């Protein structure tokens, strides 16, 4: 009996350690889509921190910032993300793009920025649907709509890059980003649109790829970026979005390689439950319909309980 009591603490420690390891490596913590490995909120915070689009490109590709962990072509090394400014007057679309090969590039996201007054501007970052399974729209959080409480009993649909939901209980406060240094920089009279000079296998001397981290290692390093930014479902920066759309680049290689994970994610996102501040639950069911010419339309059915 005494021997049993002596080894019992060690058995408990081993059991707890095993449970913790299992929880950390649980694939349900990740959506499985490639977007799990690029943090959109982190990218916006780097844009806020940057002094210019060139500096922004450096920040998102710096390993220490834990924004980028992408390996789209599966070569065992992280991808370099180039930034291209599609500018039209006072409208900017900063495209975040990975050269996948000599012939193909894949857009990861686009930061859409518009000047709305002499000292006002708004922006959003939109994650590409081939990378995130659907368009993921994120903006600085000014409070409002997203004050609803998430029903975490449905967290299998809310983990990963799209964790969050825009509710309709309160009007949103749209954040004025005019005083961000990078925003002021691109609206100076001497600014010329930044077009990254780097391409496949030709990268800046300061950058070296690294082996991508496993999800359970990388995820805790970037969750702190999510404070101050929120997922929404409304395109507020309409002109910039229209400027960007004709230039969107997609890769057949990326789409084929990640098709199973992306399709599985789209099925899991078809139903989302949100509990409002008064305890009322809303279920949003999304159904994607593909027409005879390959055009896709999404039907949204809202049921309040």
C-alpha positions in Angstrom: 0.0 0.0 0.0 2.8 2.4 0.9 4.5 1.6 -2.5 1.3 2.4 -4.3 1.0 5.8 -2.5 4.6 6.6 -3.4 4.1 6.1 -7.1 0.6 7.7 -7.3 1.9 11.3 -7.7 4.1 10.3 -10.6 1.2 8.5 -12.3 -0.9 11.6 -11.9 1.8 13.9 -13.3 2.2 11.6 -16.3 -1.5 11.5 -16.9 -1.8 15.3 -16.8 1.2 15.7 -19.0 -0.3 13.3 -21.6 -3.7 15.1 -21.5 -2.0 18.5 -22.0 0.0 17.2 -25.0 -3.1 15.8 -26.5 -5.0 19.0 -26.1 -2.2 21.0 -27.7 -2.0 18.8 -30.7 -5.7 18.4 -31.2 -6.4 19.1 -34.9 -9.8 20.6 -33.9 -7.9 23.6 -32.7 -7.0 24.4 -36.3 -9.4 24.8 -39.2 -6.9 23.0 -41.4 -7.0 25.7 -44.1 -3.7 27.4 -45.1 -5.0 30.7 -43.6 -4.3 29.2 -40.2 -0.7 30.1 -40.8 -1.1 33.8 -41.6 -2.5 36.1 -39.0 -4.7 38.8 -40.5 -5.0 40.7 -37.2 -1.2 40.6 -36.8 -0.8 41.9 -40.4 -3.1 44.9 -39.5 -1.1 45.6 -36.4 2.1 45.5 -38.4 0.5 48.0 -40.9 -0.3 50.2 -38.0 3.2 50.0 -36.7 5.0 50.4 -40.1 6.4 53.7 -41.3 5.7 52.8 -45.0 4.5 49.9 -47.2 8.1 48.8 -47.7 8.5 48.7 -43.9 5.2 46.8 -43.6 6.5 44.1 -46.0 9.6 43.7 -43.8 7.5 43.4 -40.6 5.1 40.7 -41.9 8.1 38.7 -43.1 10.1 38.9 -39.9 10.1 35.6 -38.0 10.1 37.3 -34.6 6.8 39.0 -35.3 4.9 35.7 -35.7 2.6 37.0 -38.4 3.6 34.6 -41.2 4.0 30.8 -40.9 2.9 30.0 -44.5 4.2 27.2 -46.7 1.8 27.1 -49.6 3.9 24.9 -51.9 4.9 22.4 -49.3 8.7 22.8 -49.7 9.3 22.8 -46.0 10.2 26.5 -45.8 8.1 29.6 -45.1 7.0 31.7 -48.0 8.0 35.3 -48.6 5.1 37.7 -48.9 5.4 40.6 -51.2 3.3 43.8 -51.0 1.9 45.6 -54.1 -0.1 48.8 -53.9 -2.8 49.1 -56.4 -3.6 52.8 -56.2 -6.3 54.8 -57.8 -6.4 58.5 -56.6 -7.0 58.4 -52.9 -7.9 54.7 -52.9 -5.3 52.0 -52.1 -5.4 48.2 -52.2 -2.3 46.7 -50.7 -2.1 43.2 -52.1 -0.2 40.6 -49.9 1.0 38.0 -52.4 3.2 34.9 -52.4 5.2 33.9 -55.4 4.5 30.1 -55.4 6.6 29.3 -58.5 8.2 31.1 -61.4 4.8 31.1 -63.1 2.2 31.3 -60.3 1.4 33.7 -57.5 -1.3 33.5 -54.8 -2.9 36.4 -53.0 -3.1 35.9 -49.3 -5.0 39.0 -48.4 -5.6 42.7 -49.4 -5.6 45.8 -47.2 -8.2 48.2 -48.6 -7.8 51.8 -47.6 -9.9 54.9 -48.5 -9.6 58.5 -47.5 -13.0 59.8 -46.4 -12.2 63.3 -45.5 -9.3 65.8 -44.9 -8.2 63.9 -41.8 -10.2 60.7 -41.9 -9.6 57.3 -43.5 -11.0 53.8 -43.1 -9.5 50.4 -43.9 -10.1 46.6 -43.7 -8.0 43.6 -44.5 -9.7 40.8 -46.5 -8.3 37.3 -46.4 -8.5 35.5 -49.7 -11.2 32.7 -50.0 -8.7 30.2 -51.4 -6.5 30.6 -48.3 -9.2 31.0 -45.6 -12.0 29.0 -47.1 -14.1 32.2 -47.4 -13.5 35.9 -47.5 -12.5 36.9 -44.0 -12.9 40.6 -43.3 -11.2 42.2 -40.4 -11.0 45.8 -39.2 -9.9 47.9 -36.2 -12.4 47.4 -33.4 -14.3 50.5 -32.4 -16.9 48.5 -30.5 -20.6 48.0 -31.3 -22.1 45.0 -33.2 -19.4 42.5 -32.2 -20.2 43.1 -28.5 -22.4 39.9 -28.7 -21.2 36.9 -26.8 -19.9 34.0 -28.9 -21.6 30.6 -28.2 -18.4 28.6 -27.6 -20.4 25.3 -27.5 -20.1 25.7 -31.3 -16.4 26.5 -31.2 -15.5 23.9 -33.8 -16.8 26.4 -36.4 -15.2 29.4 -34.7 -11.5 28.3 -34.2 -8.7 29.4 -36.4 -8.4 32.5 -38.5 -12.1 33.4 -38.6 -12.8 33.2 -34.9 -15.4 35.9 -34.2 -18.7 37.0 -35.6 -20.3 40.3 -36.5 -23.6 40.6 -34.8 -26.4 43.1 -35.5 -27.5 44.2 -32.1 -25.6 47.5 -32.0 -24.2 49.8 -34.7 -20.4 49.6 -35.2 -18.1 52.5 -34.5 -15.7 52.6 -37.6 -12.2 53.5 -36.5 -10.5 56.5 -38.2 -7.0 55.3 -39.2 -5.8 58.6 -40.5 -3.2 59.0 -37.7 -1.5 55.6 -38.4 2.0 56.5 -39.7 1.8 54.2 -42.7 -1.6 55.8 -43.7 -0.2 59.4 -43.5 2.8 58.3 -45.5 0.8 57.0 -48.5 -1.1 60.2 -48.7 1.9 62.5 -48.9 2.2 64.3 -52.3 5.6 62.6 -53.0 4.4 59.1 -52.5 4.6 56.6 -55.4 2.8 53.3 -55.2 5.0 50.6 -53.6 5.5 47.6 -55.8 7.7 45.0 -54.2 10.8 44.3 -56.4 11.1 40.7 -55.1 10.0 37.6 -56.9 10.3 33.8 -56.9 13.8 32.8 -55.6 14.9 36.5 -55.5 14.4 37.9 -52.0 16.0 40.6 -49.8 19.3 39.8 -48.2 18.0 40.3 -44.7 15.4 37.5 -45.1 15.9 33.8 -44.6 13.1 31.2 -44.7 12.6 29.0 -41.7 10.8 25.7 -41.1 7.1 26.4 -40.4 6.0 25.8 -36.8 3.4 23.3 -35.9 0.0 24.8 -35.2 0.0 24.2 -31.4 3.4 25.9 -31.2 2.7 28.9 -33.5 -0.9 29.6 -32.4 -0.1 30.9 -28.9 2.5 33.2 -30.3 0.0 35.2 -32.4 -3.3 35.3 -30.4 -2.3 38.5 -28.7 -2.8 40.3 -32.0 -6.5 39.7 -31.9 -7.1 42.4 -29.2 -8.2 45.6 -30.9 -9.3 44.0 -34.2 -12.6 42.3 -35.1 -14.0 40.0 -37.8 -16.9 41.6 -39.6 -19.1 40.6 -42.6 -19.5 43.9 -44.4 -17.3 45.5 -47.1 -17.0 49.1 -45.9 -14.2 50.1 -48.3 -16.2 49.7 -51.5 -14.1 51.7 -53.9 -10.8 50.0 -52.9 -12.4 46.6 -53.2 -13.5 47.4 -56.8 -9.9 48.6 -57.6 -8.5 45.3 -56.3 -10.9 42.7 -57.8 -9.6 42.8 -61.4 -6.0 42.2 -60.2 -6.7 39.2 -57.9 -4.1 36.4 -58.4 -4.8 32.8 -57.7 -2.6 29.6 -58.0 -3.9 26.3 -59.4 -1.1 24.6 -57.4 -2.3 26.1 -54.1 -6.0 25.5 -54.8 -5.4 21.9 -55.8 -3.0 21.2 -52.9 -5.4 22.6 -50.2 -8.7 21.7 -51.8 -9.7 19.0 -49.3 -9.0 21.2 -46.3 -10.7 24.2 -47.8 -13.8 22.3 -48.8 -14.1 20.6 -45.4 -13.8 24.0 -43.7 -16.6 25.5 -46.0 -18.9 22.7 -44.9 -18.1 23.3 -41.2 -18.8 27.1 -41.6 -22.3 26.5 -42.9 -23.8 26.9 -39.5 -22.8 29.4 -36.7 -24.6 30.1 -33.4 -24.3 33.5 -31.7 -25.7 34.4 -28.3 -26.7 38.1 -27.9 -26.3 40.2 -24.8 -29.9 39.4 -23.7 -29.3 35.7 -23.9 -31.1 35.3 -27.2 -29.5 32.8 -29.7 -29.3 33.4 -33.4 -28.3 30.6 -35.8 -27.0 31.6 -39.2 -27.0 28.9 -41.8 -25.1 29.6 -45.0 -25.6 27.5 -48.1 -23.3 27.9 -51.2 -25.0 27.1 -54.5 -23.0 26.6 -57.7 -24.7 27.5 -60.9 -24.4 25.8 -64.3 -21.6 28.2 -65.4 -19.7 27.7 -62.2 -20.9 30.9 -60.6 -21.4 30.7 -56.8 -24.0 32.3 -54.7 -24.4 32.1 -50.9 -27.9 31.9 -49.3 -28.1 33.0 -45.7 -30.9 31.8 -43.4 -31.2 33.5 -40.0 -33.2 31.8 -37.2 -33.6 33.4 -33.9 -34.5 31.4 -30.8 
